[in-house]
Amino acid sequence: ALKGAGQKATGLVPPGLLGHTTALEPKQDLAKAQELLQEAGYGPDNEELKLTLTYAQGDEDQKLLVTLLTAALKKLNVTLEARAMAWNAQWDRGKKGDQDIFVMYWYPDYPDPFSWFFNVFRSADEGQFNLSYLKDKEIDAAIDKLPELTATDQLRASQAYEDVQKKIIEEQAAVAVPYVQTYQRALTADVLGYVDNPAYPNVVFFYDLKPAG
């Protein structure tokens, strides 16, 4: 549906970054979802469940995700009330906690995912992007150890990232992301030497380019 602009994700860290794992691939299970909804008094033969969602105004990829999610939930008698919003308005609403689902992108600001885990999943008196309101001392302690492990033992750091992702997902504070956005490039055959740098996705380093032939 994304026409090559995305790849199936697993876990909370994209491929190419320390901590990526293939062991946490999300799977759709509508039968199990229906079972859990029925336990809570909702589902096809019970009361309709209404959920609110916001996403980025003008973003066609997010709009497509919301459209597919709406159709899947409708089969379970769950109505998704989605609203496209400008970022500032969406963020203001998110901080108030008056919505169920907040769709946003994360772009790595460093060549490791620490800032993501620190801002989104670590508890604090004044949270940053912790819109799940997760507060878990074990997860906080595990996140605090990540920078030192990354600097001294990347193998252990990678395993630690996988362990904390598993705990976050199993605690139901988050779900594994559905896809990782990929960039599509149109390159002329007259130029050689271009290499994608995930830390600078919209930058062309001309020093490395050379004419073909």
Z-matrix of the N, CA and C atoms (Angstrom, degrees):
N
C 1 1.465
C 2 1.523 1 111.66
N 3 1.334 2 117.21 1 -29.71
C 4 1.464 3 120.80 2 179.53
C 5 1.527 4 112.31 3 -86.38
N 6 1.340 5 116.79 4 -0.14
C 7 1.468 6 122.25 5 176.24
C 8 1.527 7 112.53 6 55.55
N 9 1.318 8 116.02 7 45.16
C 10 1.459 9 120.59 8 176.47
C 11 1.507 10 114.93 9 86.42
N 12 1.327 11 118.60 10 -0.92
C 13 1.471 12 121.04 11 -177.66
C 14 1.521 13 112.25 12 -90.42
N 15 1.327 14 117.79 13 13.48
C 16 1.459 15 120.45 14 178.19
C 17 1.510 16 110.43 15 -157.44
N 18 1.318 17 116.68 16 156.28
C 19 1.460 18 121.47 17 174.60
C 20 1.518 19 108.21 18 -130.76
N 21 1.326 20 116.56 19 149.27
C 22 1.455 21 120.96 20 -178.05
C 23 1.525 22 110.10 21 -60.09
N 24 1.314 23 115.31 22 134.30
C 25 1.459 24 120.40 23 -176.36
C 26 1.520 25 111.18 24 -99.20
N 27 1.315 26 115.28 25 168.38
C 28 1.458 27 121.99 26 173.13
C 29 1.517 28 107.97 27 -148.20
N 30 1.319 29 116.77 28 131.23
C 31 1.450 30 120.02 29 -176.73
C 32 1.518 31 112.20 30 73.78
N 33 1.326 32 115.66 31 -155.98
C 34 1.464 33 121.79 32 -175.88
C 35 1.519 34 113.16 33 -115.06
N 36 1.346 35 117.13 34 -0.47
C 37 1.463 36 121.74 35 -178.70
C 38 1.523 37 108.58 36 -118.97
N 39 1.337 38 118.53 37 128.57
C 40 1.459 39 120.29 38 -177.03
C 41 1.527 40 112.72 39 -73.23
N 42 1.341 41 117.14 40 160.62
C 43 1.472 42 120.56 41 176.06
C 44 1.527 43 110.54 42 -57.86
N 45 1.340 44 115.65 43 144.79
C 46 1.454 45 120.11 44 178.74
C 47 1.512 46 113.81 45 97.61
N 48 1.331 47 117.49 46 -13.36
C 49 1.461 48 120.94 47 178.12
C 50 1.524 49 110.51 48 -110.27
N 51 1.324 50 115.34 49 147.65
C 52 1.454 51 121.19 50 173.82
C 53 1.525 52 109.52 51 -53.93
N 54 1.332 53 116.84 52 132.62
C 55 1.458 54 120.56 53 178.84
C 56 1.507 55 114.67 54 99.55
N 57 1.344 56 117.36 55 -5.52
C 58 1.469 57 118.53 56 176.52
C 59 1.517 58 110.01 57 -65.76
N 60 1.325 59 116.14 58 138.29
C 61 1.465 60 121.39 59 179.43
C 62 1.521 61 109.83 60 -133.76
N 63 1.321 62 115.38 61 145.29
C 64 1.463 63 120.32 62 176.29
C 65 1.525 64 111.00 63 -97.14
N 66 1.333 65 117.10 64 5.24
C 67 1.468 66 120.90 65 -172.80
C 68 1.526 67 113.25 66 -91.28
N 69 1.323 68 117.76 67 -0.80
C 70 1.463 69 120.03 68 -175.18
C 71 1.528 70 110.82 69 -125.51
N 72 1.321 71 115.29 70 48.26
C 73 1.468 72 120.30 71 -178.95
C 74 1.526 73 110.52 72 -73.81
N 75 1.332 74 117.71 73 128.32
C 76 1.471 75 119.46 74 179.68
C 77 1.525 76 111.24 75 -73.09
N 78 1.318 77 116.07 76 144.94
C 79 1.464 78 121.17 77 178.09
C 80 1.521 79 108.88 78 -133.41
N 81 1.315 80 116.39 79 134.39
C 82 1.463 81 120.27 80 177.48
C 83 1.527 82 109.33 81 -78.02
N 84 1.319 83 116.36 82 131.56
C 85 1.466 84 121.70 83 -179.56
C 86 1.524 85 107.14 84 -140.53
N 87 1.315 86 116.87 85 84.12
C 88 1.462 87 120.98 86 -176.14
C 89 1.521 88 112.07 87 -67.55
N 90 1.336 89 117.00 88 -31.35
C 91 1.470 90 119.89 89 178.95
C 92 1.532 91 110.12 90 -64.21
N 93 1.327 92 117.17 91 -44.79
C 94 1.462 93 120.62 92 178.65
C 95 1.525 94 110.32 93 -66.82
N 96 1.336 95 116.46 94 -38.76
C 97 1.466 96 120.65 95 177.91
C 98 1.525 97 110.15 96 -60.60
N 99 1.332 98 116.25 97 -43.13
C 100 1.462 99 120.18 98 179.13
C 101 1.523 100 110.91 99 -63.47
N 102 1.334 101 116.20 100 -40.18
C 103 1.465 102 120.57 101 179.16
C 104 1.534 103 111.09 102 -61.12
N 105 1.336 104 116.75 103 -44.25
C 106 1.456 105 121.13 104 -179.51
C 107 1.527 106 111.48 105 -68.74
N 108 1.327 107 115.88 106 -37.39
C 109 1.464 108 119.36 107 177.09
C 110 1.527 109 110.89 108 -63.59
N 111 1.315 110 116.53 109 -42.20
C 112 1.464 111 120.36 110 -179.99
C 113 1.523 112 111.43 111 -63.23
N 114 1.336 113 116.69 112 -37.13
C 115 1.460 114 120.25 113 176.81
C 116 1.527 115 111.12 114 -60.89
N 117 1.348 116 115.99 115 -30.65
C 118 1.468 117 120.97 116 -178.67
C 119 1.526 118 112.31 117 -93.00
N 120 1.349 119 116.63 118 3.65
C 121 1.454 120 119.97 119 177.64
C 122 1.507 121 115.08 120 89.68
N 123 1.346 122 116.58 121 16.14
C 124 1.460 123 120.75 122 179.12
C 125 1.525 124 109.48 123 -120.75
N 126 1.318 125 117.02 124 -168.35
C 127 1.454 126 120.21 125 178.86
C 128 1.516 127 112.65 126 108.12
N 129 1.334 128 117.23 127 179.13
C 130 1.468 129 122.52 128 -173.67
C 131 1.525 130 114.99 129 -55.63
N 132 1.328 131 118.28 130 -35.45
C 133 1.466 132 120.55 131 -177.00
C 134 1.522 133 113.01 132 -101.66
N 135 1.341 134 116.51 133 11.15
C 136 1.455 135 120.99 134 -176.65
C 137 1.528 136 110.23 135 -128.70
N 138 1.293 137 114.90 136 -162.71
C 139 1.457 138 121.17 137 -178.60
C 140 1.532 139 111.48 138 -65.23
N 141 1.320 140 116.97 139 143.39
C 142 1.458 141 122.03 140 177.15
C 143 1.529 142 109.86 141 -68.31
N 144 1.331 143 116.44 142 137.56
C 145 1.459 144 121.78 143 175.54
C 146 1.523 145 108.46 144 -103.17
N 147 1.320 146 117.56 145 128.23
C 148 1.463 147 121.97 146 179.07
C 149 1.527 148 109.54 147 -109.89
N 150 1.321 149 115.68 148 129.57
C 151 1.458 150 121.91 149 178.62
C 152 1.521 151 109.40 150 -122.63
N 153 1.322 152 116.54 151 142.89
C 154 1.462 153 120.91 152 177.34
C 155 1.530 154 109.27 153 -102.89
N 156 1.316 155 115.69 154 145.62
C 157 1.462 156 121.83 155 -178.15
C 158 1.521 157 109.09 156 -143.64
N 159 1.329 158 117.14 157 142.02
C 160 1.465 159 121.30 158 171.69
C 161 1.522 160 109.05 159 -124.31
N 162 1.329 161 114.84 160 148.83
C 163 1.469 162 120.39 161 177.76
C 164 1.519 163 108.99 162 -148.11
N 165 1.326 164 117.29 163 174.22
C 166 1.459 165 122.26 164 -172.67
C 167 1.522 166 112.06 165 -72.33
N 168 1.291 167 115.29 166 126.98
C 169 1.462 168 121.70 167 177.88
C 170 1.527 169 109.77 168 -64.86
N 171 1.332 170 116.30 169 131.00
C 172 1.459 171 120.67 170 177.12
C 173 1.516 172 114.89 171 85.25
N 174 1.326 173 118.90 172 0.03
C 175 1.465 174 121.74 173 -179.88
C 176 1.523 175 108.91 174 -95.35
N 177 1.322 176 116.39 175 107.66
C 178 1.464 177 121.40 176 -174.75
C 179 1.530 178 112.41 177 -69.53
N 180 1.338 179 117.73 178 -32.14
C 181 1.467 180 120.08 179 179.03
C 182 1.525 181 110.69 180 -66.92
N 183 1.329 182 116.75 181 -44.36
C 184 1.464 183 119.61 182 177.79
C 185 1.528 184 110.62 183 -66.37
N 186 1.319 185 116.41 184 -37.72
C 187 1.466 186 119.99 185 178.07
C 188 1.519 187 110.70 186 -60.61
N 189 1.335 188 117.00 187 -40.71
C 190 1.463 189 121.70 188 178.18
C 191 1.531 190 110.53 189 -64.50
N 192 1.340 191 116.58 190 -43.74
C 193 1.461 192 120.67 191 177.10
C 194 1.526 193 110.66 192 -57.64
N 195 1.328 194 116.57 193 -45.36
C 196 1.460 195 121.48 194 -178.79
C 197 1.532 196 110.53 195 -65.14
N 198 1.326 197 117.17 196 -38.94
C 199 1.467 198 121.04 197 179.26
C 200 1.528 199 111.05 198 -62.69
N 201 1.337 200 116.51 199 -45.24
C 202 1.468 201 120.70 200 -179.94
C 203 1.526 202 111.24 201 -67.79
N 204 1.330 203 116.50 202 -39.01
C 205 1.453 204 120.54 203 178.62
C 206 1.524 205 111.03 204 -66.02
N 207 1.316 206 116.59 205 -40.81
C 208 1.467 207 121.37 206 178.65
C 209 1.521 208 110.71 207 -59.62
N 210 1.344 209 116.05 208 -44.30
C 211 1.466 210 120.77 209 -178.85
C 212 1.527 211 111.03 210 -65.95
N 213 1.338 212 117.61 211 -39.82
C 214 1.461 213 120.88 212 -179.68
C 215 1.530 214 110.96 213 -66.81
N 216 1.330 215 116.55 214 -42.34
C 217 1.462 216 120.13 215 -178.21
C 218 1.526 217 112.32 216 -70.22
N 219 1.319 218 115.61 217 -30.39
C 220 1.467 219 119.63 218 -178.89
C 221 1.515 220 111.19 219 -60.25
N 222 1.334 221 117.53 220 -31.86
C 223 1.460 222 121.73 221 178.97
C 224 1.531 223 111.34 222 -64.31
N 225 1.332 224 116.47 223 -20.48
C 226 1.459 225 121.57 224 -177.17
C 227 1.524 226 111.92 225 -104.85
N 228 1.334 227 116.50 226 13.50
C 229 1.462 228 122.25 227 -177.85
C 230 1.530 229 111.34 228 63.85
N 231 1.332 230 114.99 229 35.64
C 232 1.461 231 121.86 230 174.91
C 233 1.522 232 107.71 231 -113.98
N 234 1.313 233 116.51 232 121.51
C 235 1.459 234 121.56 233 179.95
C 236 1.523 235 109.97 234 -99.19
N 237 1.324 236 115.68 235 124.54
C 238 1.459 237 121.44 236 179.75
C 239 1.524 238 108.94 237 -99.15
N 240 1.307 239 116.32 238 115.71
C 241 1.466 240 121.61 239 177.86
C 242 1.521 241 107.51 240 -95.80
N 243 1.341 242 115.81 241 94.97
C 244 1.461 243 122.12 242 -173.52
C 245 1.523 244 110.83 243 -97.38
N 246 1.321 245 115.21 244 144.46
C 247 1.455 246 120.61 245 -179.71
C 248 1.520 247 109.70 246 -140.11
N 249 1.329 248 116.76 247 124.84
C 250 1.459 249 121.84 248 175.36
C 251 1.528 250 108.98 249 -81.90
N 252 1.336 251 116.52 250 132.39
C 253 1.457 252 120.31 251 -175.48
C 254 1.526 253 111.22 252 -139.98
N 255 1.337 254 116.60 253 152.86
C 256 1.460 255 121.50 254 168.72
C 257 1.526 256 108.39 255 -65.90
N 258 1.359 257 116.45 256 150.72
C 259 1.458 258 120.07 257 -171.84
C 260 1.519 259 112.89 258 -55.56
N 261 1.330 260 119.46 259 -48.32
C 262 1.467 261 120.75 260 -176.18
C 263 1.527 262 111.75 261 -59.13
N 264 1.330 263 116.31 262 -41.64
C 265 1.465 264 120.15 263 179.55
C 266 1.523 265 110.62 264 -69.32
N 267 1.332 266 116.35 265 -40.15
C 268 1.469 267 120.09 266 178.65
C 269 1.529 268 110.35 267 -64.21
N 270 1.329 269 116.62 268 -43.42
C 271 1.454 270 120.56 269 -178.34
C 272 1.525 271 111.13 270 -66.37
N 273 1.332 272 117.24 271 -40.53
C 274 1.466 273 120.23 272 177.41
C 275 1.529 274 110.71 273 -59.96
N 276 1.324 275 115.52 274 -41.79
C 277 1.467 276 119.25 275 179.24
C 278 1.521 277 110.90 276 -68.49
N 279 1.325 278 116.67 277 -38.88
C 280 1.456 279 120.42 278 179.71
C 281 1.516 280 112.29 279 -62.00
N 282 1.327 281 117.31 280 -40.72
C 283 1.463 282 120.98 281 -179.52
C 284 1.526 283 112.17 282 -66.04
N 285 1.331 284 116.41 283 -24.58
C 286 1.460 285 120.03 284 178.46
C 287 1.525 286 111.77 285 -80.44
N 288 1.336 287 117.16 286 -15.47
C 289 1.457 288 120.77 287 177.59
C 290 1.515 289 114.34 288 72.44
N 291 1.346 290 117.22 289 25.06
C 292 1.465 291 118.62 290 -177.47
C 293 1.519 292 112.30 291 -103.66
N 294 1.344 293 116.78 292 38.76
C 295 1.457 294 121.42 293 174.03
C 296 1.515 295 108.41 294 -150.11
N 297 1.328 296 115.78 295 163.59
C 298 1.467 297 120.48 296 -175.85
C 299 1.525 298 112.87 297 -95.53
N 300 1.331 299 117.25 298 -37.33
C 301 1.465 300 120.99 299 -174.61
C 302 1.522 301 108.87 300 -131.95
N 303 1.331 302 116.17 301 129.87
C 304 1.460 303 123.16 302 -178.96
C 305 1.527 304 106.92 303 -120.34
N 306 1.314 305 117.65 304 110.51
C 307 1.468 306 121.95 305 -178.54
C 308 1.522 307 108.87 306 -95.18
N 309 1.331 308 116.32 307 125.78
C 310 1.461 309 120.59 308 179.34
C 311 1.528 310 109.46 309 -151.82
N 312 1.320 311 115.50 310 161.68
C 313 1.462 312 121.43 311 174.24
C 314 1.523 313 109.41 312 -94.19
N 315 1.301 314 115.03 313 154.54
C 316 1.459 315 120.13 314 166.42
C 317 1.512 316 108.22 315 -125.40
N 318 1.326 317 116.01 316 124.43
C 319 1.459 318 122.33 317 173.43
C 320 1.525 319 107.49 318 -108.37
N 321 1.334 320 118.75 319 126.69
C 322 1.464 321 120.02 320 -178.70
C 323 1.530 322 111.10 321 -58.08
N 324 1.338 323 116.47 322 125.27
C 325 1.458 324 119.21 323 177.97
C 326 1.524 325 111.73 324 -90.62
N 327 1.342 326 117.28 325 -10.90
C 328 1.462 327 123.75 326 172.43
C 329 1.530 328 107.26 327 -135.25
N 330 1.337 329 118.34 328 163.25
C 331 1.472 330 119.40 329 178.17
C 332 1.521 331 112.89 330 -76.93
N 333 1.329 332 116.65 331 33.21
C 334 1.462 333 122.38 332 169.08
C 335 1.529 334 106.37 333 -154.72
N 336 1.330 335 118.56 334 162.45
C 337 1.468 336 120.14 335 -171.21
C 338 1.524 337 115.11 336 -91.44
N 339 1.346 338 118.36 337 14.94
C 340 1.463 339 118.92 338 -173.30
C 341 1.530 340 113.06 339 -58.36
N 342 1.330 341 117.36 340 -45.19
C 343 1.468 342 119.48 341 -176.29
C 344 1.522 343 111.18 342 -61.08
N 345 1.323 344 116.42 343 -31.95
C 346 1.465 345 121.27 344 178.24
C 347 1.528 346 110.07 345 -64.48
N 348 1.331 347 117.16 346 -49.86
C 349 1.458 348 120.57 347 -178.74
C 350 1.528 349 111.23 348 -67.60
N 351 1.339 350 116.34 349 -38.76
C 352 1.455 351 120.04 350 -178.88
C 353 1.528 352 111.64 351 -65.01
N 354 1.314 353 117.81 352 -43.78
C 355 1.461 354 121.58 353 -176.09
C 356 1.520 355 113.45 354 -80.77
N 357 1.334 356 116.96 355 -33.94
C 358 1.470 357 120.04 356 -171.84
C 359 1.525 358 112.95 357 -95.11
N 360 1.337 359 117.73 358 -32.38
C 361 1.456 360 119.13 359 -170.91
C 362 1.528 361 115.03 360 -120.05
N 363 1.336 362 117.55 361 -8.40
C 364 1.462 363 118.27 362 178.85
C 365 1.524 364 109.05 363 -90.30
N 366 1.334 365 116.00 364 136.98
C 367 1.462 366 119.47 365 -179.87
C 368 1.522 367 110.12 366 -75.60
N 369 1.329 368 115.92 367 153.49
C 370 1.460 369 122.19 368 179.19
C 371 1.518 370 108.45 369 -162.25
N 372 1.338 371 115.43 370 159.52
C 373 1.468 372 119.00 371 178.17
C 374 1.522 373 110.72 372 -60.83
N 375 1.333 374 115.08 373 -39.32
C 376 1.461 375 120.95 374 175.06
C 377 1.526 376 107.50 375 -123.18
N 378 1.322 377 116.15 376 98.30
C 379 1.458 378 120.83 377 -177.35
C 380 1.512 379 112.69 378 -67.00
N 381 1.326 380 116.60 379 153.39
C 382 1.458 381 121.60 380 176.74
C 383 1.529 382 109.06 381 -91.41
N 384 1.329 383 115.94 382 -83.02
C 385 1.466 384 120.14 383 179.15
C 386 1.524 385 111.41 384 -111.26
N 387 1.323 386 117.94 385 19.42
C 388 1.461 387 121.73 386 -177.95
C 389 1.533 388 109.78 387 -77.72
N 390 1.335 389 115.78 388 71.01
C 391 1.460 390 120.45 389 -176.43
C 392 1.527 391 112.66 390 -78.70
N 393 1.331 392 117.26 391 -7.94
C 394 1.461 393 119.73 392 173.79
C 395 1.531 394 110.74 393 -85.93
N 396 1.342 395 116.63 394 -9.32
C 397 1.469 396 122.90 395 -178.45
C 398 1.523 397 111.37 396 58.28
N 399 1.323 398 115.85 397 32.18
C 400 1.465 399 120.94 398 177.41
C 401 1.530 400 109.67 399 -64.35
N 402 1.321 401 115.90 400 133.47
C 403 1.463 402 121.56 401 176.35
C 404 1.519 403 107.70 402 -141.27
N 405 1.331 404 115.33 403 100.17
C 406 1.464 405 121.11 404 -174.43
C 407 1.528 406 107.89 405 -140.85
N 408 1.335 407 117.68 406 117.36
C 409 1.462 408 121.74 407 -176.02
C 410 1.526 409 111.92 408 -62.74
N 411 1.345 410 117.10 409 -37.37
C 412 1.465 411 120.25 410 -179.65
C 413 1.523 412 110.68 411 -66.30
N 414 1.335 413 116.44 412 -42.66
C 415 1.465 414 119.94 413 178.91
C 416 1.524 415 109.98 414 -67.07
N 417 1.337 416 118.07 415 -40.88
C 418 1.462 417 121.41 416 177.06
C 419 1.526 418 110.85 417 -57.56
N 420 1.333 419 116.75 418 -46.08
C 421 1.468 420 121.24 419 -178.63
C 422 1.526 421 110.92 420 -64.84
N 423 1.333 422 116.54 421 -40.06
C 424 1.470 423 120.49 422 179.58
C 425 1.528 424 110.60 423 -65.53
N 426 1.324 425 117.51 424 -40.95
C 427 1.460 426 121.30 425 179.00
C 428 1.527 427 110.59 426 -65.03
N 429 1.328 428 117.52 427 -40.47
C 430 1.461 429 121.43 428 -178.55
C 431 1.529 430 112.38 429 -62.63
N 432 1.337 431 117.56 430 -26.73
C 433 1.471 432 121.34 431 -178.74
C 434 1.527 433 113.12 432 -83.10
N 435 1.334 434 117.20 433 -13.88
C 436 1.464 435 120.34 434 -171.55
C 437 1.538 436 114.17 435 -62.03
N 438 1.343 437 120.37 436 -44.52
C 439 1.467 438 118.55 437 -178.65
C 440 1.526 439 113.41 438 -60.34
N 441 1.340 440 117.73 439 -43.14
C 442 1.462 441 120.38 440 179.90
C 443 1.525 442 110.92 441 -64.39
N 444 1.326 443 117.50 442 -42.61
C 445 1.462 444 120.26 443 177.99
C 446 1.519 445 111.38 444 -63.10
N 447 1.341 446 116.53 445 -40.55
C 448 1.464 447 120.42 446 179.84
C 449 1.521 448 111.04 447 -60.61
N 450 1.333 449 116.73 448 -36.59
C 451 1.461 450 121.16 449 -178.03
C 452 1.520 451 113.08 450 -79.25
N 453 1.343 452 117.80 451 -25.52
C 454 1.465 453 120.18 452 -171.92
C 455 1.521 454 114.71 453 -113.23
N 456 1.337 455 117.51 454 -27.49
C 457 1.469 456 119.87 455 -175.19
C 458 1.533 457 108.31 456 -155.55
N 459 1.322 458 116.19 457 89.36
C 460 1.470 459 119.51 458 -173.38
C 461 1.523 460 111.93 459 -68.43
N 462 1.328 461 118.35 460 -27.56
C 463 1.462 462 120.08 461 177.21
C 464 1.529 463 110.03 462 -64.72
N 465 1.326 464 116.53 463 -46.35
C 466 1.468 465 120.27 464 177.32
C 467 1.529 466 110.65 465 -67.40
N 468 1.325 467 116.49 466 -35.55
C 469 1.466 468 120.07 467 179.15
C 470 1.521 469 110.67 468 -63.54
N 471 1.336 470 116.67 469 -42.50
C 472 1.458 471 120.28 470 179.25
C 473 1.526 472 110.80 471 -61.73
N 474 1.357 473 116.52 472 -41.79
C 475 1.464 474 120.64 473 178.37
C 476 1.522 475 110.65 474 -66.98
N 477 1.335 476 117.08 475 -36.77
C 478 1.460 477 120.72 476 179.13
C 479 1.522 478 110.97 477 -65.78
N 480 1.329 479 116.68 478 -40.00
C 481 1.464 480 120.08 479 176.22
C 482 1.527 481 111.04 480 -62.26
N 483 1.340 482 115.78 481 -41.56
C 484 1.462 483 118.97 482 178.84
C 485 1.528 484 110.81 483 -64.10
N 486 1.329 485 116.85 484 -41.63
C 487 1.469 486 120.83 485 -179.20
C 488 1.525 487 111.48 486 -63.50
N 489 1.340 488 117.41 487 -43.18
C 490 1.463 489 119.78 488 -177.61
C 491 1.531 490 110.42 489 -71.23
N 492 1.334 491 117.52 490 -33.97
C 493 1.468 492 119.93 491 175.04
C 494 1.523 493 110.88 492 -62.03
N 495 1.332 494 115.52 493 -44.73
C 496 1.465 495 120.40 494 -179.15
C 497 1.522 496 110.51 495 -60.57
N 498 1.327 497 116.69 496 -42.93
C 499 1.456 498 120.67 497 -179.36
C 500 1.528 499 110.76 498 -66.01
N 501 1.333 500 117.39 499 -42.68
C 502 1.465 501 121.24 500 -179.78
C 503 1.524 502 110.80 501 -62.47
N 504 1.329 503 116.88 502 -44.16
C 505 1.460 504 120.52 503 -178.30
C 506 1.531 505 110.51 504 -70.58
N 507 1.332 506 117.07 505 -41.90
C 508 1.464 507 119.77 506 -179.86
C 509 1.526 508 112.01 507 -69.75
N 510 1.338 509 117.21 508 -26.49
C 511 1.466 510 120.68 509 176.15
C 512 1.526 511 110.39 510 -78.73
N 513 1.336 512 116.48 511 -5.43
C 514 1.462 513 123.59 512 177.41
C 515 1.525 514 112.31 513 66.35
N 516 1.322 515 115.59 514 29.15
C 517 1.461 516 119.30 515 173.28
C 518 1.517 517 110.26 516 -82.21
N 519 1.326 518 116.86 517 -20.11
C 520 1.468 519 121.56 518 179.40
C 521 1.517 520 107.86 519 -157.51
N 522 1.310 521 116.02 520 164.03
C 523 1.453 522 121.41 521 172.14
C 524 1.523 523 108.15 522 -114.91
N 525 1.311 524 116.38 523 153.76
C 526 1.456 525 119.77 524 175.48
C 527 1.528 526 108.96 525 -59.28
N 528 1.312 527 115.59 526 136.31
C 529 1.469 528 119.33 527 -176.31
C 530 1.524 529 110.35 528 -63.43
N 531 1.346 530 118.03 529 147.01
C 532 1.466 531 119.71 530 -176.46
C 533 1.524 532 114.12 531 -73.36
N 534 1.325 533 117.20 532 -34.74
C 535 1.464 534 118.02 533 -179.64
C 536 1.522 535 110.76 534 -154.41
N 537 1.317 536 114.98 535 159.77
C 538 1.459 537 122.79 536 173.75
C 539 1.517 538 107.36 537 -106.76
N 540 1.313 539 116.47 538 129.09
C 541 1.459 540 120.46 539 -179.95
C 542 1.528 541 109.82 540 -71.36
N 543 1.319 542 116.64 541 132.90
C 544 1.458 543 121.32 542 177.72
C 545 1.523 544 109.29 543 -118.32
N 546 1.309 545 115.07 544 146.34
C 547 1.466 546 120.29 545 -179.50
C 548 1.523 547 109.99 546 -90.46
N 549 1.308 548 115.88 547 143.17
C 550 1.457 549 121.67 548 176.92
C 551 1.525 550 108.52 549 -113.24
N 552 1.326 551 116.29 550 128.24
C 553 1.464 552 121.70 551 -174.93
C 554 1.524 553 110.71 552 -114.21
N 555 1.307 554 116.00 553 140.50
C 556 1.465 555 121.96 554 170.37
C 557 1.527 556 107.13 555 -106.08
N 558 1.335 557 117.15 556 112.37
C 559 1.461 558 122.21 557 -174.75
C 560 1.526 559 110.42 558 -116.31
N 561 1.297 560 115.45 559 136.83
C 562 1.463 561 119.43 560 176.20
C 563 1.525 562 109.93 561 -79.50
N 564 1.333 563 116.35 562 147.63
C 565 1.462 564 120.76 563 -179.75
C 566 1.522 565 111.95 564 -73.91
N 567 1.331 566 117.12 565 -8.12
C 568 1.467 567 120.49 566 -178.01
C 569 1.524 568 112.86 567 -82.30
N 570 1.318 569 117.97 568 -8.18
C 571 1.462 570 121.33 569 -175.41
C 572 1.530 571 109.59 570 -122.95
N 573 1.328 572 116.39 571 134.29
C 574 1.460 573 122.66 572 178.25
C 575 1.527 574 109.49 573 -119.34
N 576 1.330 575 115.70 574 160.00
C 577 1.455 576 120.62 575 172.19
C 578 1.508 577 115.94 576 100.07
N 579 1.348 578 117.85 577 -1.76
C 580 1.467 579 118.47 578 179.91
C 581 1.521 580 110.03 579 -75.98
N 582 1.318 581 116.23 580 131.77
C 583 1.457 582 122.79 581 176.61
C 584 1.526 583 108.17 582 -131.79
N 585 1.328 584 116.85 583 128.87
C 586 1.469 585 120.51 584 177.14
C 587 1.520 586 109.80 585 -66.19
N 588 1.309 587 115.91 586 132.22
C 589 1.466 588 121.30 587 174.25
C 590 1.517 589 107.58 588 -115.69
N 591 1.345 590 118.55 589 110.30
C 592 1.460 591 120.23 590 -174.80
C 593 1.522 592 113.82 591 -62.07
N 594 1.346 593 117.53 592 -20.42
C 595 1.460 594 120.04 593 177.68
C 596 1.526 595 111.64 594 -78.12
N 597 1.350 596 116.68 595 -17.73
C 598 1.465 597 121.44 596 179.20
C 599 1.532 598 109.22 597 -135.01
N 600 1.341 599 117.39 598 69.39
C 601 1.463 600 120.50 599 -170.07
C 602 1.527 601 114.51 600 -66.90
N 603 1.324 602 117.76 601 -19.56
C 604 1.469 603 119.88 602 -178.08
C 605 1.524 604 112.34 603 -115.48
N 606 1.343 605 116.64 604 23.17
C 607 1.463 606 121.57 605 -178.21
C 608 1.525 607 109.60 606 -118.63
N 609 1.322 608 116.42 607 135.19
C 610 1.467 609 121.96 608 173.47
C 611 1.532 610 107.48 609 -107.16
N 612 1.328 611 117.07 610 119.86
C 613 1.459 612 121.69 611 178.51
C 614 1.540 613 108.24 612 -88.09
N 615 1.315 614 114.95 613 94.14
C 616 1.460 615 120.78 614 -172.63
C 617 1.526 616 112.45 615 -65.51
N 618 1.320 617 117.55 616 -24.25
C 619 1.464 618 120.25 617 -179.68
C 620 1.522 619 111.19 618 -58.59
N 621 1.342 620 116.79 619 -30.81
C 622 1.471 621 120.54 620 -176.12
C 623 1.520 622 112.50 621 -87.46
N 624 1.339 623 118.08 622 -6.55
C 625 1.466 624 120.61 623 -176.78
C 626 1.525 625 111.21 624 -87.18
N 627 1.331 626 114.88 625 152.05
C 628 1.448 627 120.10 626 176.08
C 629 1.524 628 108.94 627 -150.62
N 630 1.326 629 117.47 628 153.17
C 631 1.469 630 119.34 629 -179.18
C 632 1.521 631 111.13 630 -71.71
N 633 1.310 632 116.10 631 146.40
C 634 1.466 633 120.64 632 178.26
C 635 1.518 634 109.75 633 -73.15
N 636 1.329 635 115.35 634 151.10
C 637 1.460 636 120.17 635 175.75
C 638 1.454 637 111.90 636 87.37
